[in-house]
Amino acid sequence: MNKSAKFEKNYSPEEDARHYKIFKEQKKIIEEHNKKFEEGKVTYTMAINKFADMIFFDCQ
């Protein structure tokens, strides 16, 4: 299941490309952070959620 279907997102093709780029960047940040968690460098994990393909401006 892709992220758009899982979180019921419906974007135009142009918006979808922009949001997918944001999603990939956020996913990388989350994976890097969770690696730090496994190494004991931070005390919490992060996860993909319905906002992972958005930037702060999109959430307002």
N, C-alpha and C positions, 0 to 999 in steps of 0.2 A: 504494500500500500504506500503510495507516495504522500508527501506531507500535505499537498493540497486536498487530497481526498480525505485524509485522516482528520484534518481540522476544518473540513467543509469550506475551503477557500475557492472563490470564483473570480479570477482575474482575467482581464483582456490579455492577449498574447504579449503586448508590450509590458504591461504591469507584471505579468507572470515572470518574464525574463528578469526584471528589476528585483522582484521579491525573491526569486530563486538565488540570485547573486547574494543578496543580503542573508538568506538562509544558510548558504554555504559558508559565508564569513562567520556567522554566529555559531554554526556547528563546529567550526575549527576552534573558536574561542572556548566553547564548552568542553571540547575534547582536551584541549591544552590545560584548562582549569582542572578537569577531573583527573588528569595525570598527576598534577600537583597534589591533589587529594590523596591519591594512591601512594605518593611519596611522603605523605605526612606534612606537607608544606602549607596546606590550608585545611580548614575544619569542616567544610561542607562541599557537597557536590552540586552540579548544575545539570539541567536536563532540557531537552527540546520541549517546547510547549506551543500554544497557538499564537504566540507573539514572536516566534523565532525568525519569521520572515519579514519582520517589521523593524523600522527604526523608531526612535522616540517620537519624531514628528508624525508618523503614521498612527501612533497610539493616542494622540490628543483629540 
